[in-house]
Amino acid sequence: MGKFNEKERPYMDRLLLGLRDRLVHLGVEVHHLSDQNDRPCLEVFDGHLRARRVYAHLAFMWFFWGSLNDERTSCHDLDGAAEVIAAAAQAGWPAEEQGHLGPDLQKILDAYQS
């Protein structure tokens, strides 16, 4: 995953912490942390103690935990997002390594804004 604008960190943290609180309320084990690139994320565990990292993408207002279409949900409804992520965790994360959003979404967004 590419770099992010450090000025976005407070907004990402606010969304992720709100999501974390709702996931905890739903009984999901979750931890707020920063990844190897210092990007804020949530580490969400399934029933087999497999973890997936959930990130906030501000430009598209998504929470995402992989590269597939069903591995993202809107940030606009924290309760709904928590339910989607909790259901995915309860079903069990796939055994394969977590995918990342392939293209640099910021480049795509910049192209449409110019």
N, C-alpha and C positions, 0 to 999 in steps of 0.2 A: 504494500500500500504506500502511496506517495506521501510526501510531506504535507503538512497542513499549516495553515496560518495560525501562529501562536495567539493572535487576538481572538480566535474562535474558541479557544480553550474554555473560557468561562461559560459560554453558551452550550458547548458540548457537555461540560460537567453538569450543568443545571439539568439538561435533558436526561442525561444518564443517571443522575442521582434520583430524579423523579421516577424514572423507570425502575431503578433498583428498589426503591421503597415499595412500589406496587408489586414487583416480583416477590419480594420478601413476604408481603401480605398474602400472596398466593401460595406460599410454602416452597418457593424455589430458592436453592442455595445460590447466592450471587455475591460477587465481590467487585468493588470499584477499584480500578488500577490504571496504570499507564503501560502501554506495550513497549517493545524494544525501540520504537521510534519516538517515544514519549507522547504518543497519542492516547488520550483518555478512552477507556473502554470499560465494559463490564465483562467479567468472566462468569459465565452461567453454566451450572453443572446439571447434568441429567441424572437419572436414577442409578446409572452405572459409574458415576463420578467422572464421566467424560466432560471436558469443558469446551465451550465455544466462546469466543470473544464477540461481544456485540458492540458495534460502533455507531456513532451518530454522524450522518452526513448532512451538514447544514444546508448546502445548496439545494438539495433535493428533499430535505426534511424527511429523511429515512433513518430508521434503525436498521442495520444490516449485520448479518452473522455469516455470510458466505456470498458466493457469486451467482447463485441460482435465483430465479424470479420469486420463488416462494421462501427465500431467505432474507426478506426485507419487509418492512412494514412502516407505515406512516408515523412520524413523530407528533402529528397533530392531536392524536388521541392516546394519551399515555396509558389509560386503562385498557383500551383495545389492543395497543401494542404489547402490553404486559400479558394479556390473555393469549395472543398469538405466539409470543416467545415461550410462555409457560407451557402451552400445548406442544410446541416443537420439542422442548426439553423433556417433557413427560413422555413423549413418543420415543425419545432417545436420539441423541445426536448420531449422525452417520459415523462409522468407524474410520472412514478415510479422513485425511487431513483437511482442515478447514480451507475452503476456497476464498479468494479475495476478489473484489470487484476488479475485473481485468483492465479495462481502459481507465485512463486518468480522467475521472468525471469532471474535474476542474477544467481540463483542456476543452472538453466538449462544451461545458457551460460558457467558457471564455469565447469559443468560436461563435456561439449563438448571440453573444452580447456585443460582438464587434461589428 
